[in-house]
């Protein structure tokens, strides 16, 4: 069964975040880390994975991404810290 992921990236200073959705998390994070994708994440060096949620339904994953993007900044940080209190990078195998 295919899985879908919402993920949150940050920068070295942990000052900004980016929320995305993908079906291939490892490939997507590699793309962010290599800065091949032009735009917000490249401009602000958002390439440190600090939060992930997995879904079996793509519609659920997309809806969750939209929901999180509407949240206030502090709500997002509180969510991240509830699972990753030290805001450490999550490494994927």
Backbone as CSV, one residue per row, in Angstrom:
resi,resn,N_x,N_y,N_z,CA_x,CA_y,CA_z,C_x,C_y,C_z
1,UNK,0.839,-1.186,0.000,0.000,0.000,0.000,0.881,1.246,0.000
2,UNK,0.529,2.194,-0.811,1.291,3.431,-0.946,1.073,4.322,0.276
3,UNK,2.129,5.034,0.676,2.025,5.986,1.775,2.300,7.387,1.264
4,UNK,1.707,8.339,1.945,1.878,9.754,1.640,2.321,10.441,2.925
5,UNK,3.115,11.469,2.774,3.698,12.113,3.938,3.507,13.616,3.870
6,UNK,3.178,14.209,5.001,3.341,15.649,5.131,4.612,15.812,5.941
7,UNK,5.360,16.824,5.604,6.648,17.013,6.263,6.868,18.494,6.509
8,UNK,7.685,18.771,7.505,8.031,20.154,7.818,9.544,20.277,7.828
9,UNK,10.008,21.273,7.090,11.424,21.591,7.022,11.687,22.904,7.750
10,UNK,12.905,23.074,8.203,13.340,24.327,8.796,14.744,24.637,8.304
11,UNK,15.291,25.747,8.788,16.658,26.125,8.430,17.584,25.934,9.629
12,UNK,18.857,26.220,9.469,19.820,26.008,10.552,19.488,26.819,11.798
13,UNK,18.947,28.011,11.617,18.617,28.870,12.754,17.257,28.538,13.375
14,UNK,16.518,27.633,12.718,15.180,27.226,13.187,14.227,28.433,13.268
15,UNK,14.326,29.339,12.279,13.500,30.540,12.296,12.290,30.475,11.381
16,UNK,12.345,29.664,10.353,11.241,29.531,9.413,10.908,28.063,9.247
17,UNK,9.724,27.802,8.671,9.421,26.423,8.317,8.661,26.360,7.007
18,UNK,8.690,25.169,6.423,8.010,24.889,5.159,7.270,23.577,5.326
19,UNK,6.028,23.543,4.858,5.206,22.336,4.944,4.947,21.839,3.532
20,UNK,5.188,20.548,3.311,4.951,19.955,2.010,4.317,18.589,2.136
21,UNK,3.923,18.029,0.998,3.337,16.693,0.942,4.003,15.930,-0.207
22,UNK,4.231,14.638,-0.005,4.876,13.820,-1.021,4.541,12.347,-0.813
23,UNK,4.743,11.579,-1.869,4.603,10.121,-1.751,5.980,9.450,-1.674
24,UNK,7.032,10.225,-1.888,8.395,9.687,-1.819,9.234,10.627,-0.958
25,UNK,9.180,10.415,0.332,9.793,11.335,1.281,11.311,11.414,1.116
26,UNK,11.961,10.285,0.960,13.418,10.291,0.837,13.857,11.102,-0.382
27,UNK,13.241,10.847,-1.520,13.581,11.581,-2.738,13.308,13.068,-2.573
28,UNK,12.185,13.394,-1.984,11.803,14.808,-1.839,12.777,15.555,-0.931
29,UNK,13.188,14.934,0.170,14.132,15.585,1.080,15.483,15.743,0.393
30,UNK,15.895,14.745,-0.377,17.141,14.856,-1.142,17.079,16.039,-2.112
31,UNK,15.925,16.242,-2.738,15.756,17.382,-3.648,15.898,18.705,-2.894
32,UNK,15.305,18.784,-1.715,15.444,20.008,-0.917,16.898,20.225,-0.501
33,UNK,17.554,19.171,-0.062,18.941,19.286,0.407,19.913,19.658,-0.717
34,UNK,19.641,19.235,-1.925,20.519,19.559,-3.052,20.150,20.902,-3.693
35,UNK,19.083,21.514,-3.220,18.642,22.841,-3.679,18.383,22.888,-5.189
36,UNK,17.891,21.785,-5.733,17.575,21.757,-7.158,16.248,22.439,-7.461
37,UNK,15.435,22.618,-6.451,14.116,23.211,-6.643,14.176,24.700,-6.307
38,UNK,13.874,25.506,-7.286,13.869,26.953,-7.090,12.656,27.326,-6.240
39,UNK,12.794,28.390,-5.469,11.650,28.880,-4.722,11.960,29.126,-3.258
40,UNK,10.914,29.099,-2.456,10.964,29.462,-1.045,11.983,28.650,-0.256
41,UNK,11.969,27.322,-0.421,12.873,26.489,0.382,14.332,26.731,0.013
42,UNK,14.603,26.960,-1.260,15.981,27.239,-1.669,16.407,28.623,-1.175
43,UNK,15.548,29.603,-1.338,15.865,30.982,-0.956,16.222,31.092,0.528
44,UNK,15.501,30.352,1.377,15.703,30.455,2.820,16.425,29.238,3.420
45,UNK,17.032,28.417,2.557,17.789,27.240,3.006,16.990,26.342,3.947
46,UNK,15.766,26.075,3.581,14.901,25.198,4.376,15.130,23.765,3.910
47,UNK,16.035,23.072,4.568,16.393,21.723,4.127,16.620,20.758,5.291
48,UNK,16.162,21.121,6.476,16.316,20.259,7.649,14.939,19.703,8.021
49,UNK,14.788,18.403,7.887,13.524,17.736,8.202,13.367,17.639,9.716
50,UNK,12.253,18.206,10.234,12.040,18.169,11.687,10.690,17.563,12.093
51,UNK,9.832,17.243,11.111,8.524,16.693,11.461,7.961,15.926,10.273
52,UNK,7.311,14.788,10.560,6.699,13.958,9.513,5.422,13.324,10.053
53,UNK,4.403,13.249,9.200,3.189,12.457,9.458,2.949,11.590,8.231
54,UNK,2.544,10.348,8.430,2.285,9.418,7.328,0.786,9.161,7.183
55,UNK,0.347,9.015,5.943,-1.056,8.760,5.625,-1.142,7.703,4.541
56,UNK,-2.220,6.953,4.532,-2.480,5.978,3.474,-3.362,6.563,2.387
57,UNK,-4.047,7.656,2.700,-4.975,8.301,1.766,-4.401,9.651,1.345
58,UNK,-4.163,9.819,0.056,-3.571,11.050,-0.446,-4.448,12.265,-0.135
59,UNK,-5.753,12.080,-0.187,-6.650,13.210,0.105,-6.501,13.672,1.554
60,UNK,-6.352,12.717,2.471,-6.124,13.067,3.882,-4.824,13.830,4.051
61,UNK,-3.793,13.376,3.379,-2.484,14.030,3.486,-2.549,15.461,2.958
62,UNK,-3.186,15.649,1.829,-3.306,16.987,1.245,-4.148,17.888,2.142
63,UNK,-5.216,17.359,2.678,-6.059,18.147,3.577,-5.293,18.560,4.834
64,UNK,-4.502,17.646,5.371,-3.698,17.954,6.556,-2.649,19.021,6.236
65,UNK,-2.021,18.917,5.077,-1.059,19.935,4.663,-1.739,21.311,4.615
66,UNK,-2.889,21.376,3.991,-3.626,22.649,3.899,-3.984,23.172,5.285
67,UNK,-4.426,22.267,6.160,-4.784,22.660,7.520,-3.584,23.272,8.232
68,UNK,-2.442,22.582,8.185,-1.250,23.075,8.874,-0.769,24.402,8.303
69,UNK,-0.893,24.583,7.014,-0.477,25.847,6.398,-1.338,27.017,6.862
70,UNK,-2.560,26.734,7.280,-3.447,27.791,7.786,-3.181,28.126,9.254
71,UNK,-2.490,27.257,9.959,-2.245,27.449,11.389,-1.339,28.652,11.636
72,UNK,-1.486,29.225,12.833,-0.571,30.267,13.291,0.818,29.656,13.474
73,UNK,1.822,30.480,13.324,3.213,30.023,13.428,3.478,29.284,14.738
74,UNK,2.993,29.828,15.854,3.253,29.214,17.155,2.583,27.853,17.274
75,UNK,1.406,27.677,16.695,0.734,26.368,16.727,1.600,25.327,16.016
76,UNK,2.188,25.721,14.882,3.045,24.791,14.139,4.254,24.397,14.980
77,UNK,4.906,25.396,15.595,6.064,25.091,16.424,5.679,24.210,17.606
78,UNK,4.519,24.445,18.194,4.063,23.601,19.304,3.855,22.158,18.839
79,UNK,3.275,21.981,17.664,3.083,20.633,17.109,4.434,19.951,16.896
80,UNK,5.353,20.644,16.270,6.671,20.082,16.008,7.345,19.684,17.322
81,UNK,7.321,20.595,18.287,7.991,20.342,19.572,7.325,19.229,20.369
82,UNK,6.037,18.959,20.120,5.370,17.856,20.821,5.969,16.509,20.416
83,UNK,6.517,16.418,19.205,7.130,15.184,18.711,8.655,15.260,18.676
84,UNK,9.174,16.476,18.618,10.614,16.680,18.444,11.028,17.898,19.290
85,UNK,11.043,17.747,20.619,11.253,18.887,21.512,12.559,19.648,21.304
86,UNK,13.598,18.964,20.843,14.894,19.622,20.635,15.071,20.137,19.206
87,UNK,14.037,19.966,18.393,14.061,20.394,16.995,15.265,19.809,16.246
88,UNK,15.531,18.534,16.528,16.645,17.841,15.893,16.244,17.369,14.490
89,UNK,17.226,17.312,13.624,16.981,16.832,12.273,16.593,15.366,12.296
90,UNK,15.598,15.024,11.494,15.182,13.636,11.321,15.926,13.103,10.119
91,UNK,16.672,12.020,10.308,17.423,11.402,9.220,16.658,10.191,8.714
92,UNK,16.598,10.060,7.401,15.870,8.957,6.761,16.858,7.942,6.223
93,UNK,16.474,6.675,6.242,17.338,5.620,5.699,17.018,5.394,4.254
